[in-house]
Structure formats: C-alpha cells, structure tokens
Amino acid sequence: MRIQGQLVEDDYAAAQFLHMRPSLPNAIVAAVLVIGVLAMIAFDHSKASFGALGALIFIAAILFVYTPWRARRTFREYKALSEPVSYEIREDGLHAKRTHGEGLVQWSELLRWK
C-alpha cells in the first residue's frame, strides 16, 4: 500500500498545537489560574492583580500569535517540508521516499516505539 502527500503551511502550523495540547490536570490548573486572576482583578484593584493579568495576556500571545508565526516561518525556510512525500508499507518495513532521498525503517524498529 502506498500513501502520498504534501505538507502545507497551515497543516504544519496546526500540528504545532498538538505538542502543546494540555492534559486534563494541566487544563484544570490553567482554568483555576485564569479564574483566580479574574477574581483578583474583580475584587482587588491592586497592581499585582493587573500584573497577573499581564502575565496571562503574555502567555496567550506566545501560544496563539508567536507560535503559529514561528511555525509558518520555519515551514517557509525549510524547503524540504513542502516537498511531496511517499510512504509504502512493505514486508521489510516502512519505506519513505522524497525528492532528495529515501529510507526504510524496519518493522522491528517500529514495534519498539511507545
């Protein structure tokens, strides 16, 4: 069986979020922190509460502005990412072929992946 495809910039940028997808406990902690900062701002108008809000805005900017921008920039700089790729399932392993090279990963190596 042969599978062919070509990666596009939008897919590469979207894939970066797979690495950042939080687990359920981390998502709960993040939600509690956001609610805590918003409560702090609502009931306490000190500089510390606005500093905490600034930190949340900074983290959101890193996650939702900088990370996609950097991923798209990396994709444009690394031309090999946009080349067509072909994968073939063989008896001896998984064979990958690109414009400038090809390789074979034996099944014994793939079965050890966790």
ZIURQUI-V360017 format. One record per residue. N is the residue number from 1. RES is the residue in three letters. SS is DSSP state (~ for helix, > for strand, _ for the rest). NEAR is the number of other C-alpha atoms within 10 Angstrom. Layout:
n->N res->RES ss->SS near->NEAR
n->N res->RES ss->SS near->NEAR
//
This chain:
n->1 res->MET ss->_ near->6
n->2 res->ARG ss->> near->11
n->3 res->ILE ss->> near->10
n->4 res->GLN ss->> near->12
n->5 res->GLY ss->> near->11
n->6 res->GLN ss->> near->11
n->7 res->LEU ss->_ near->14
n->8 res->VAL ss->_ near->14
n->9 res->GLU ss->~ near->17
n->10 res->ASP ss->~ near->12
n->11 res->ASP ss->~ near->12
n->12 res->TYR ss->~ near->17
n->13 res->ALA ss->~ near->19
n->14 res->ALA ss->~ near->14
n->15 res->ALA ss->~ near->13
n->16 res->GLN ss->~ near->16
n->17 res->PHE ss->~ near->14
n->18 res->LEU ss->~ near->9
n->19 res->HIS ss->~ near->8
n->20 res->MET ss->~ near->9
n->21 res->ARG ss->_ near->10
n->22 res->PRO ss->_ near->12
n->23 res->SER ss->_ near->8
n->24 res->LEU ss->~ near->9
n->25 res->PRO ss->~ near->9
n->26 res->ASN ss->~ near->11
n->27 res->ALA ss->~ near->12
n->28 res->ILE ss->~ near->12
n->29 res->VAL ss->~ near->11
n->30 res->ALA ss->~ near->13
n->31 res->ALA ss->~ near->12
n->32 res->VAL ss->~ near->12
n->33 res->LEU ss->~ near->14
n->34 res->VAL ss->~ near->15
n->35 res->ILE ss->~ near->12
n->36 res->GLY ss->~ near->14
n->37 res->VAL ss->~ near->20
n->38 res->LEU ss->~ near->16
n->39 res->ALA ss->~ near->12
n->40 res->MET ss->~ near->17
n->41 res->ILE ss->~ near->18
n->42 res->ALA ss->~ near->10
n->43 res->PHE ss->~ near->9
n->44 res->ASP ss->_ near->13
n->45 res->HIS ss->_ near->10
n->46 res->SER ss->_ near->10
n->47 res->LYS ss->~ near->10
n->48 res->ALA ss->~ near->13
n->49 res->SER ss->~ near->19
n->50 res->PHE ss->~ near->16
n->51 res->GLY ss->~ near->13
n->52 res->ALA ss->~ near->18
n->53 res->LEU ss->~ near->17
n->54 res->GLY ss->~ near->12
n->55 res->ALA ss->~ near->13
n->56 res->LEU ss->~ near->15
n->57 res->ILE ss->~ near->12
n->58 res->PHE ss->~ near->11
n->59 res->ILE ss->~ near->13
n->60 res->ALA ss->~ near->12
n->61 res->ALA ss->~ near->12
n->62 res->ILE ss->~ near->13
n->63 res->LEU ss->~ near->14
n->64 res->PHE ss->~ near->11
n->65 res->VAL ss->~ near->11
n->66 res->TYR ss->~ near->13
n->67 res->THR ss->~ near->16
n->68 res->PRO ss->~ near->20
n->69 res->TRP ss->~ near->13
n->70 res->ARG ss->~ near->13
n->71 res->ALA ss->~ near->19
n->72 res->ARG ss->~ near->19
n->73 res->ARG ss->~ near->13
n->74 res->THR ss->~ near->15
n->75 res->PHE ss->~ near->19
n->76 res->ARG ss->~ near->14
n->77 res->GLU ss->~ near->10
n->78 res->TYR ss->_ near->10
n->79 res->LYS ss->~ near->9
n->80 res->ALA ss->~ near->14
n->81 res->LEU ss->~ near->17
n->82 res->SER ss->~ near->15
n->83 res->GLU ss->_ near->15
n->84 res->PRO ss->> near->13
n->85 res->VAL ss->> near->18
n->86 res->SER ss->> near->16
n->87 res->TYR ss->> near->18
n->88 res->GLU ss->> near->15
n->89 res->ILE ss->> near->14
n->90 res->ARG ss->_ near->13
n->91 res->GLU ss->_ near->9
n->92 res->ASP ss->_ near->11
n->93 res->GLY ss->> near->16
n->94 res->LEU ss->> near->16
n->95 res->HIS ss->> near->17
n->96 res->ALA ss->> near->18
n->97 res->LYS ss->> near->15
n->98 res->ARG ss->> near->15
n->99 res->THR ss->_ near->10
n->100 res->HIS ss->_ near->7
n->101 res->GLY ss->> near->8
n->102 res->GLU ss->> near->12
n->103 res->GLY ss->> near->12
n->104 res->LEU ss->> near->15
n->105 res->VAL ss->> near->12
n->106 res->GLN ss->> near->14
n->107 res->TRP ss->~ near->14
n->108 res->SER ss->~ near->10
n->109 res->GLU ss->~ near->9
n->110 res->LEU ss->~ near->11
n->111 res->LEU ss->_ near->8
n->112 res->ARG ss->_ near->7
n->113 res->TRP ss->_ near->6
n->114 res->LYS ss->_ near->4
//
